[in-house]
Amino acid sequence: MVKYLIRRILVAIPTMFITISIIFFALRVLPGDPALAILGESAGEEALQNLREQLGLNVPIWQQYVVFLWDTLKGDLGVSIASGTPVMNLIFDNFWHTMVLSVVSIFIGCVIGIPSGILSALKPNSLIDNLVRVISMTWVSIPPFLLGIILIFTLSLKVDLFPSMGEGEGFWGVLSHLFLPSLTLGLILSGVLMRFSRASMLEQINQDYIRTARAKGIPKRIVIFKHAMRNSLIPVITVIGLDITALISGAVITETIFSRPGLGSLAVGAISTRDFPILQGCLILFAVLVIVVNLIVDISYSIANPKIRPN
């Protein structure tokens, strides 16, 4: 297991290097002058030259690339043009808001989606099965921004159960402000998990080893929960890993709708103000998170089913 983990980390390092390099060149090969885009057409040449020097755009691109890699390795992502604050500090201040939102959303999605999908598979073509399939299709089909608006309208404006904007103070204040945005992302995730857990469980309960276990007199509860469920979780874990990155990107829209602090709001603000260093830092962090999540998913496989644990 330790050797497998080391191999996966060694593979992740060049992947991260390539991804960060793509981000660097993608942002710099776009047409137009970043300094002119930031300061506007009315800016003087001296101001443009000063900003180019501040951004490191006054040197050849290969030299910019070397400086960029070295600064990134040191954890230096530059300074915000708008506020003069180090980008790393801004990202760190907003990172935890997005992570809390993502973790709570994943929890809601798993609690609703996985048991519903399994129950649907155990009762195929029943009323419960049909209801779960309709609900899952509904959640999957609704865009996050539309579902967020619907929840705000019903649970905040009409019923006034939960606040619709801001972050809140204190434990219960933060929790109440977190409920609607996390429910928005969690319901969409639950729809995906319902479909995958149902399909995966149906495939497992029709396998020969399940019929053999039942023929040996092993109770159905043990066969389902100890054998079938463990094997059916493998594709579900994959989906959760893929959806974590989708949740982070979905948080960009959700945080904007609910006026919450986070990486999404930070990135949107950087785009609107054309704060080049902040946008670059956010993209790098998103890329690193994707790679780390994929590593965690690979490790989770062996935890869910020790039989596939690598030597």
C-alpha positions as CSV (number, residue, x, y, z in Angstrom):
1,M,0.0,0.0,0.0
2,V,2.8,2.4,0.9
3,K,4.6,1.6,-2.4
4,Y,1.4,2.2,-4.3
5,L,0.9,5.5,-2.6
6,I,4.5,6.6,-3.4
7,R,4.0,5.6,-7.1
8,R,0.8,7.6,-7.3
9,I,2.5,10.7,-5.8
10,L,5.3,10.3,-8.3
11,V,2.8,10.2,-11.1
12,A,1.0,13.2,-9.7
13,I,4.1,15.4,-9.6
14,P,4.6,15.6,-13.5
15,T,0.9,15.9,-14.0
16,M,0.8,18.9,-11.7
17,F,3.8,20.4,-13.5
18,I,2.2,20.0,-16.9
19,T,-1.1,21.4,-15.7
20,I,0.5,24.5,-14.1
21,S,2.5,25.0,-17.3
22,I,-0.6,24.9,-19.4
23,I,-2.3,27.5,-17.1
24,F,0.7,29.8,-17.5
25,F,0.9,29.7,-21.3
26,A,-2.9,29.7,-21.8
27,L,-3.2,33.0,-19.9
28,R,-0.3,34.6,-21.8
29,V,-1.0,33.5,-25.4
30,L,-4.5,35.1,-25.3
31,P,-4.7,38.0,-27.7
32,G,-4.4,41.5,-26.2
33,D,-2.3,43.4,-23.7
34,P,-3.1,42.4,-20.1
35,A,-1.8,45.8,-18.8
36,L,-4.1,47.6,-21.3
37,A,-7.0,45.4,-20.4
38,I,-6.5,46.2,-16.7
39,L,-5.9,50.0,-16.9
40,G,-8.1,50.7,-19.9
41,E,-7.6,52.5,-23.2
42,S,-7.1,55.9,-21.5
43,A,-4.0,54.8,-19.6
44,G,-0.7,56.5,-20.3
45,E,2.3,54.7,-21.7
46,E,4.3,55.2,-18.4
47,A,1.5,53.6,-16.4
48,L,1.3,50.7,-18.8
49,Q,5.0,50.1,-18.6
50,N,5.0,50.2,-14.8
51,L,2.1,47.6,-14.7
52,R,3.9,45.4,-17.2
53,E,7.0,45.5,-15.0
54,Q,4.9,44.8,-11.9
55,L,3.3,41.7,-13.7
56,G,6.7,40.6,-15.1
57,L,5.5,41.1,-18.7
58,N,8.4,43.2,-19.8
59,V,10.8,40.2,-20.1
60,P,10.8,37.3,-22.6
61,I,8.1,34.6,-22.0
62,W,10.7,31.9,-21.3
63,Q,12.1,34.1,-18.5
64,Q,8.6,34.8,-17.2
65,Y,8.0,31.0,-17.2
66,V,11.1,30.3,-15.1
67,V,10.3,33.0,-12.6
68,F,6.7,31.8,-12.4
69,L,7.7,28.1,-11.7
70,W,10.2,29.2,-9.1
71,D,7.8,31.5,-7.3
72,T,5.1,28.9,-7.4
73,L,7.4,26.3,-5.8
74,K,8.1,28.8,-3.1
75,G,4.3,29.4,-2.6
76,D,4.5,32.9,-4.0
77,L,1.6,33.5,-6.4
78,G,2.1,37.2,-6.7
79,V,0.2,40.2,-5.4
80,S,-3.3,41.4,-6.2
81,I,-3.3,44.4,-8.5
82,A,-6.5,45.8,-6.9
83,S,-5.6,45.5,-3.2
84,G,-1.9,44.9,-3.1
85,T,-2.5,41.8,-0.9
86,P,-0.5,38.6,-1.5
87,V,-2.6,36.3,-3.6
88,M,-1.7,33.3,-1.4
89,N,-3.3,35.2,1.6
90,L,-6.5,35.9,-0.4
91,I,-6.8,32.3,-1.5
92,F,-6.1,30.9,2.0
93,D,-8.8,33.2,3.5
94,N,-11.4,32.1,0.9
95,F,-10.3,28.4,0.5
96,W,-12.0,27.2,3.7
97,H,-15.3,28.7,2.9
98,T,-15.4,26.8,-0.4
99,M,-14.2,23.6,1.2
100,V,-16.8,23.7,4.0
101,L,-19.5,24.3,1.3
102,S,-18.2,21.4,-0.8
103,V,-17.8,18.9,2.2
104,V,-21.3,19.6,3.5
105,S,-22.7,19.3,-0.1
106,I,-21.0,16.0,-0.5
107,F,-22.3,14.8,2.8
108,I,-25.9,15.8,1.8
109,G,-25.5,14.2,-1.6
110,C,-24.2,10.9,-0.2
111,V,-26.7,10.7,2.6
112,I,-29.6,11.2,0.2
113,G,-28.2,9.6,-3.0
114,I,-26.5,6.4,-2.0
115,P,-29.2,4.9,0.3
116,S,-31.9,5.9,-2.2
117,G,-30.1,4.3,-5.1
118,I,-29.5,1.1,-3.2
119,L,-33.1,0.9,-2.0
120,S,-34.2,1.5,-5.6
121,A,-32.0,-1.4,-6.8
122,L,-33.4,-3.8,-4.1
123,K,-37.0,-3.1,-5.2
124,P,-36.7,-2.9,-9.0
125,N,-39.8,-1.6,-11.0
126,S,-41.6,-0.8,-7.7
127,L,-43.2,2.5,-6.8
128,I,-40.0,3.4,-4.8
129,D,-37.8,2.5,-7.8
130,N,-39.8,4.7,-10.2
131,L,-40.0,7.5,-7.7
132,V,-36.2,7.5,-7.1
133,R,-35.6,7.5,-10.9
134,V,-37.9,10.4,-11.4
135,I,-36.3,12.4,-8.6
136,S,-32.7,11.6,-9.7
137,M,-33.5,12.7,-13.3
138,T,-35.0,15.9,-11.9
139,W,-32.0,16.8,-9.8
140,V,-29.6,16.0,-12.6
141,S,-31.4,18.1,-15.1
142,I,-31.7,21.3,-13.0
143,P,-28.8,23.7,-13.4
144,P,-27.3,24.8,-10.0
145,F,-28.2,28.5,-10.5
146,L,-31.8,27.7,-11.2
147,L,-32.1,25.3,-8.2
148,G,-30.5,27.9,-6.0
149,I,-33.0,30.5,-7.1
150,I,-35.9,28.1,-6.5
151,L,-34.6,27.3,-3.0
152,I,-34.2,31.0,-2.2
153,F,-37.7,31.8,-3.4
154,T,-39.4,28.9,-1.5
155,L,-37.3,28.5,1.7
156,S,-36.2,32.0,2.2
157,L,-38.6,34.5,0.7
158,K,-41.9,32.6,1.0
159,V,-41.4,30.5,4.1
160,D,-38.4,32.5,5.7
161,L,-36.8,29.4,7.2
162,F,-33.2,30.1,6.1
163,P,-31.2,33.2,5.1
164,S,-30.4,33.6,1.5
165,M,-27.3,35.7,1.5
166,G,-24.1,36.1,3.4
167,E,-22.0,34.0,5.7
168,G,-23.5,34.4,9.2
169,E,-21.8,34.6,12.6
170,G,-21.5,32.0,15.3
171,F,-22.1,28.3,14.9
172,W,-25.8,28.4,14.2
173,G,-25.6,31.5,12.1
174,V,-22.9,29.9,9.9
175,L,-24.9,26.7,9.7
176,S,-28.2,28.4,8.7
177,H,-26.5,30.5,6.0
178,L,-24.7,27.3,4.8
179,F,-27.8,25.2,4.4
180,L,-29.3,26.6,1.2
181,P,-26.1,26.7,-0.9
182,S,-25.0,23.3,0.3
183,L,-28.5,21.9,-0.3
184,T,-28.3,23.3,-3.9
185,L,-25.1,21.4,-4.7
186,G,-26.0,18.4,-2.5
187,L,-29.3,17.7,-4.3
188,I,-27.7,17.8,-7.7
189,L,-25.0,15.4,-6.5
190,S,-27.6,13.1,-4.9
191,G,-29.3,12.7,-8.3
192,V,-26.1,11.5,-9.9
193,L,-25.3,9.2,-7.0
194,M,-28.9,7.7,-7.0
195,R,-28.4,6.7,-10.7
196,F,-24.9,5.2,-10.3
197,S,-25.5,3.4,-7.0
198,R,-28.7,1.9,-8.3
199,A,-27.1,0.7,-11.5
200,S,-24.0,-0.6,-9.6
201,M,-26.1,-2.4,-7.0
202,L,-28.3,-4.0,-9.7
203,E,-25.2,-5.3,-11.4
204,Q,-23.9,-6.8,-8.2
205,I,-27.0,-8.5,-7.0
206,N,-27.3,-10.3,-10.3
207,Q,-23.8,-11.8,-10.1
208,D,-23.2,-15.5,-9.6
209,Y,-21.4,-15.0,-6.3
210,I,-24.5,-13.4,-4.8
211,R,-26.7,-16.3,-5.9
212,T,-24.1,-18.7,-4.5
213,A,-24.0,-16.9,-1.2
214,R,-27.8,-17.0,-0.9
215,A,-27.9,-20.7,-1.9
216,K,-25.5,-21.4,1.0
217,G,-28.1,-20.0,3.4
218,I,-26.3,-16.7,4.2
219,P,-28.9,-14.2,5.3
220,K,-29.9,-11.7,2.7
221,R,-29.0,-8.7,4.9
222,I,-25.4,-10.0,5.2
223,V,-25.1,-10.8,1.5
224,I,-26.4,-7.3,0.5
225,F,-24.5,-5.1,3.0
226,K,-21.3,-7.1,3.4
227,H,-20.7,-8.3,-0.2
228,A,-22.8,-6.6,-2.8
229,M,-22.7,-3.1,-1.3
230,R,-18.9,-3.2,-0.9
231,N,-18.3,-4.1,-4.5
232,S,-21.0,-1.6,-5.7
233,L,-19.3,1.3,-4.0
234,I,-16.3,1.3,-6.4
235,P,-17.9,3.1,-9.3
236,V,-19.8,5.3,-6.8
237,I,-16.5,6.4,-5.2
238,T,-15.3,7.3,-8.7
239,V,-18.3,9.4,-9.3
240,I,-17.9,11.2,-6.0
241,G,-14.3,12.0,-6.8
242,L,-15.2,13.4,-10.2
243,D,-18.1,15.4,-8.7
244,I,-15.9,16.9,-6.1
245,T,-14.1,18.9,-8.8
246,A,-17.5,19.7,-10.3
247,L,-18.7,20.9,-6.9
248,I,-15.8,23.3,-6.7
249,S,-16.5,24.7,-10.1
250,G,-20.2,24.8,-9.3
251,A,-19.4,26.7,-6.2
252,V,-18.4,29.6,-8.4
253,I,-22.0,30.1,-9.4
254,T,-23.5,29.0,-6.1
255,E,-21.4,31.4,-4.0
256,T,-22.2,34.2,-6.4
257,I,-26.0,33.5,-6.1
258,F,-25.9,33.3,-2.3
259,S,-23.3,36.2,-1.9
260,R,-21.0,33.9,0.0
261,P,-17.2,34.4,0.3
262,G,-15.1,31.7,-1.3
263,L,-12.9,30.8,-4.2
264,G,-15.8,31.1,-6.6
265,S,-16.5,34.7,-5.5
266,L,-12.8,35.5,-5.5
267,A,-12.4,34.2,-9.1
268,V,-15.4,36.0,-10.4
269,G,-14.2,39.2,-8.8
270,A,-10.8,38.7,-10.3
271,I,-12.4,38.3,-13.8
272,S,-14.6,41.4,-13.4
273,T,-11.7,43.6,-12.1
274,R,-9.2,41.9,-14.4
275,D,-6.9,41.0,-11.5
276,F,-4.6,38.7,-13.4
277,P,-2.5,37.3,-10.4
278,I,-5.6,36.3,-8.5
279,L,-7.2,34.5,-11.4
280,Q,-4.0,32.6,-12.1
281,G,-3.7,31.6,-8.5
282,C,-7.3,30.3,-8.4
283,L,-6.7,28.3,-11.5
284,I,-3.6,26.7,-10.1
285,L,-5.4,25.8,-6.9
286,F,-8.3,24.3,-8.8
287,A,-5.8,22.1,-10.8
288,V,-4.0,21.0,-7.6
289,L,-7.3,20.1,-5.9
290,V,-8.3,17.9,-8.9
291,I,-5.0,16.0,-8.8
292,V,-5.2,15.6,-5.0
293,V,-8.9,14.4,-5.2
294,N,-8.0,11.8,-7.8
295,L,-5.2,10.5,-5.6
296,I,-7.6,10.2,-2.6
297,V,-10.1,8.4,-4.8
298,D,-7.5,5.8,-5.8
299,I,-6.7,5.2,-2.2
300,S,-10.4,4.9,-1.3
301,Y,-10.7,2.0,-3.7
302,S,-8.6,-0.2,-1.6
303,I,-10.4,0.9,1.6
304,A,-13.8,0.1,0.1
305,N,-12.7,-3.3,-1.2
306,P,-9.4,-4.8,0.1
307,K,-9.4,-7.4,-2.6
308,I,-8.3,-4.8,-5.2
309,R,-5.6,-3.4,-2.8
310,P,-2.3,-3.3,-4.7
311,N,0.7,-5.1,-3.5
